[in-house]
């Protein structure tokens, strides 16, 4: 019997969780769409809960998916918080920065979405634009259209992202008010909105791709589903960065 749950063939994709307050309790969770997209790509999704050590959290994972959520603590990238910052969870920031470092060392492939691209960038020493409306008139926080294609993104033709998506320009949804500013160490920007906002970064050597939009909410777009297929496919080959070919 073959398939994603067939013994040694299963590829387990760890999905980061956010902290949610509900009915007086604290719950670790995220949107179901992430797990659905991983499962559709042939992976076995599981949720990383709690704030345990990253090495223990990733010891059974073949791939890692960083999800969306609140803003990264500005002090982590040497900034004073703006009034528009919100949803900060310093424990989550700390755990996910450790996860980025651990994934880089172990060679686990990473797909980072929205907040995910931001925490990867900060973990590598990069900075963020705290509030896009202060620097651009192009709308990026289009929260009433999460499943719609609202603006174009130009993709670097010499990038892994271009290879995955198969196009020099794509259309995406947009649900963010922050974005990558200074790109972190060993990362490079590989996609931009029309106003120059960085929409994707990658590190080919460590097999890390971060996108600012939400591909998990564009399930009807085969092009967007390829990002999750890339993550699952890459999880079949777990190598340390030193052994990977560029």
VEXDREN-2710 file (C-alpha; in Angstrom, 1 decimal):
% VEXDREN-2710
k/r/px/py/pz
1/UNK/0.0/0.0/0.0
2/UNK/1.3/3.4/-0.9
3/UNK/0.4/7.0/0.1
4/UNK/1.4/9.6/2.7
5/UNK/0.6/7.4/5.6
6/UNK/2.4/4.2/4.4
7/UNK/5.1/3.6/7.0
8/UNK/8.5/4.9/6.2
9/UNK/7.2/6.8/3.1
10/UNK/5.3/9.2/5.3
11/UNK/6.7/12.8/5.4
12/UNK/5.9/14.6/8.6
13/UNK/5.5/18.4/8.3
14/UNK/5.7/20.4/11.5
15/UNK/3.4/23.4/11.5
16/UNK/4.0/26.3/13.9
17/UNK/1.1/27.3/16.2
18/UNK/0.0/30.6/17.6
19/UNK/-1.4/31.4/21.0
20/UNK/-5.1/31.9/21.1
21/UNK/-7.2/33.1/24.1
22/UNK/-10.7/31.4/24.1
23/UNK/-13.2/31.2/27.0
24/UNK/-10.6/32.0/29.6
25/UNK/-8.2/29.4/28.3
26/UNK/-5.0/29.6/26.3
27/UNK/-5.0/27.4/23.2
28/UNK/-2.2/26.7/20.7
29/UNK/-3.5/26.5/17.2
30/UNK/-3.7/27.9/13.6
31/UNK/-6.0/27.8/10.6
32/UNK/-6.9/24.4/9.3
33/UNK/-6.0/25.5/5.7
34/UNK/-2.3/24.9/6.4
35/UNK/-2.7/21.3/7.3
36/UNK/-5.2/20.7/4.5
37/UNK/-2.7/22.0/1.9
38/UNK/0.1/19.9/3.4
39/UNK/-2.1/16.7/3.4
40/UNK/-3.2/17.4/-0.2
41/UNK/0.5/17.6/-1.2
42/UNK/1.1/14.1/0.3
43/UNK/2.5/15.2/3.7
44/UNK/1.4/14.3/7.2
45/UNK/0.8/17.6/9.1
46/UNK/1.3/17.9/12.8
47/UNK/1.1/20.9/15.1
48/UNK/4.0/22.2/17.2
49/UNK/2.5/23.2/20.5
50/UNK/4.0/24.5/23.7
51/UNK/7.4/26.2/23.9
52/UNK/9.7/23.3/24.2
53/UNK/13.3/23.2/22.8
54/UNK/13.5/23.4/19.1
55/UNK/15.7/20.3/18.8
56/UNK/13.1/18.2/20.5
57/UNK/10.3/19.8/18.4
58/UNK/12.0/19.0/15.1
59/UNK/13.5/15.7/15.9
60/UNK/10.7/13.8/14.1
61/UNK/9.9/16.4/11.4
62/UNK/10.9/16.1/7.8
63/UNK/9.8/19.7/6.9
64/UNK/8.7/22.8/8.7
65/UNK/5.9/25.3/7.9
66/UNK/5.8/28.7/9.6
67/UNK/2.3/30.1/9.7
68/UNK/0.8/33.6/9.9
69/UNK/-0.1/35.4/13.1
70/UNK/0.7/38.5/15.1
71/UNK/3.6/40.9/14.7
72/UNK/7.2/40.1/15.7
73/UNK/8.4/42.0/18.7
74/UNK/10.2/45.1/17.3
75/UNK/13.0/44.9/19.9
76/UNK/14.1/41.6/18.2
77/UNK/15.3/43.6/15.2
78/UNK/16.4/46.7/17.1
79/UNK/13.3/48.9/16.6
80/UNK/11.0/50.7/18.9
81/UNK/7.4/49.5/18.6
82/UNK/5.0/51.5/16.5
83/UNK/1.4/52.2/17.7
84/UNK/0.1/49.9/15.0
85/UNK/2.0/46.8/16.2
86/UNK/-0.2/44.1/17.7
87/UNK/-0.6/40.5/18.6
88/UNK/3.0/40.2/19.8
89/UNK/3.9/36.9/21.5
90/UNK/7.5/37.0/22.8
91/UNK/7.5/33.3/23.6
92/UNK/6.4/32.4/20.1
93/UNK/9.1/34.7/18.7
94/UNK/11.8/33.1/20.8
95/UNK/10.7/29.5/19.9
96/UNK/10.5/30.3/16.2
97/UNK/13.8/32.0/16.0
98/UNK/15.3/28.8/17.6
99/UNK/13.4/26.8/15.0
100/UNK/14.9/28.8/12.1
101/UNK/18.4/28.1/13.5
102/UNK/17.7/24.4/14.1
103/UNK/16.2/23.9/10.6
104/UNK/19.2/25.7/9.0
105/UNK/21.7/23.3/10.9
106/UNK/19.7/20.1/10.2
107/UNK/18.8/20.9/6.6
108/UNK/15.0/20.6/7.1
109/UNK/13.2/22.4/4.3
110/UNK/11.1/25.4/5.4
111/UNK/8.1/27.2/3.9
112/UNK/7.3/30.4/5.8
113/UNK/4.0/32.2/5.3
114/UNK/3.2/35.9/6.1
115/UNK/4.4/36.2/9.7
116/UNK/6.6/33.3/8.9
117/UNK/8.7/35.2/6.3
118/UNK/9.1/37.9/8.9
119/UNK/10.3/35.7/11.7
120/UNK/12.7/34.0/9.3
121/UNK/14.1/37.3/8.2
122/UNK/14.4/38.6/11.8
123/UNK/16.0/35.3/12.9
124/UNK/18.7/35.9/10.3
125/UNK/19.4/39.4/11.5
126/UNK/17.0/41.3/9.1
127/UNK/14.5/44.0/9.9
128/UNK/10.9/44.7/9.1
129/UNK/8.8/47.6/8.0
130/UNK/6.4/48.0/10.9
131/UNK/3.4/49.6/9.1
132/UNK/3.2/49.6/5.3
133/UNK/0.6/52.4/5.1
134/UNK/3.3/54.7/6.4
135/UNK/5.5/54.1/3.4
136/UNK/3.2/53.1/0.5
137/UNK/-0.2/53.9/-0.8
138/UNK/-0.7/50.4/-2.3
139/UNK/-3.1/48.4/-0.1
140/UNK/-1.6/45.3/1.4
141/UNK/-4.0/44.6/4.3
142/UNK/-7.0/43.5/2.3
143/UNK/-8.6/41.4/5.1
144/UNK/-12.1/41.3/3.5
145/UNK/-10.8/39.3/0.5
146/UNK/-8.6/36.5/1.9
147/UNK/-9.4/34.1/-1.0
148/UNK/-9.0/36.7/-3.8
149/UNK/-6.1/37.7/-6.0
150/UNK/-5.7/41.4/-5.2
151/UNK/-2.3/42.5/-6.6
152/UNK/0.5/41.4/-8.8
153/UNK/3.9/40.1/-7.7
154/UNK/7.1/40.1/-9.9
155/UNK/9.3/37.0/-9.4
156/UNK/13.0/36.8/-9.9
157/UNK/13.5/34.6/-12.9
158/UNK/16.7/33.2/-11.3
159/UNK/15.1/31.9/-8.2
160/UNK/13.8/28.6/-6.7
161/UNK/10.4/30.3/-6.3
162/UNK/10.2/31.0/-10.1
163/UNK/11.0/27.3/-10.7
164/UNK/8.2/26.3/-8.4
165/UNK/5.6/28.7/-9.6
166/UNK/6.5/28.6/-13.3
167/UNK/5.9/32.3/-13.9
168/UNK/7.7/35.7/-13.8
169/UNK/4.5/37.3/-12.5
170/UNK/1.8/36.0/-10.3
171/UNK/-1.3/37.4/-8.5
172/UNK/-1.7/36.9/-4.8
173/UNK/-4.0/37.7/-1.8
174/UNK/-2.7/40.2/0.7
175/UNK/-3.4/40.2/4.5
176/UNK/-0.4/42.0/6.1
177/UNK/0.5/45.4/7.3
178/UNK/4.2/44.6/7.8
179/UNK/6.9/43.4/5.5
180/UNK/10.6/42.6/5.1
181/UNK/12.8/45.7/5.1
182/UNK/16.5/44.8/5.4
183/UNK/17.0/41.3/4.2
184/UNK/18.7/38.9/6.7
185/UNK/22.0/37.0/6.4
186/UNK/22.2/34.4/3.6
187/UNK/18.7/35.3/2.4
188/UNK/17.8/37.2/-0.8
189/UNK/14.6/38.9/-2.0
190/UNK/13.1/37.0/-4.9
191/UNK/9.7/38.7/-5.4
192/UNK/8.2/42.2/-5.1
193/UNK/4.9/43.9/-5.3
194/UNK/4.4/46.8/-7.7
195/UNK/5.4/49.3/-5.0
196/UNK/8.7/47.5/-4.3
197/UNK/7.5/45.8/-1.2
198/UNK/9.4/42.5/-0.7
199/UNK/7.0/39.6/-1.2
200/UNK/9.3/36.6/-1.0
201/UNK/12.8/35.6/0.2
202/UNK/14.7/32.4/-0.1
203/UNK/17.9/30.7/0.9
204/UNK/18.6/27.9/-1.6
205/UNK/21.4/26.4/0.4
206/UNK/19.2/25.9/3.5
207/UNK/16.1/25.2/1.5
208/UNK/14.1/28.0/3.0
209/UNK/11.3/29.9/1.1
210/UNK/9.3/32.6/2.7
211/UNK/6.2/34.3/1.0
212/UNK/4.3/37.3/2.3
213/UNK/1.0/36.3/0.9
214/UNK/-1.2/33.4/2.1
215/UNK/-1.1/30.5/-0.4
216/UNK/-3.0/28.2/1.9
217/UNK/-6.1/30.3/1.4
218/UNK/-5.8/30.1/-2.4
219/UNK/-6.7/26.4/-2.7
220/UNK/-8.3/26.9/-6.1
221/UNK/-4.9/28.0/-7.5
222/UNK/-2.8/25.1/-8.7
223/UNK/0.2/27.5/-8.9
224/UNK/-0.1/28.2/-5.2
225/UNK/-0.5/24.6/-4.2
226/UNK/2.9/23.9/-5.7
227/UNK/4.5/25.7/-2.7
228/UNK/3.2/22.9/-0.4
229/UNK/4.2/20.3/-2.9
230/UNK/7.7/21.7/-2.9
231/UNK/7.9/21.5/0.9
232/UNK/6.7/17.9/0.9
233/UNK/9.0/16.9/-2.0
234/UNK/12.0/18.5/-0.4
235/UNK/11.3/16.7/2.8
236/UNK/12.1/13.4/1.1
237/UNK/15.8/14.6/0.9
238/UNK/17.0/15.6/4.3
239/UNK/20.6/16.9/4.0
240/UNK/22.7/19.3/5.9
241/UNK/23.3/22.6/4.1
242/UNK/27.0/21.7/3.7
243/UNK/26.1/18.7/1.5
244/UNK/23.5/20.4/-0.7
245/UNK/24.3/21.6/-4.1
246/UNK/23.4/25.2/-4.9
END
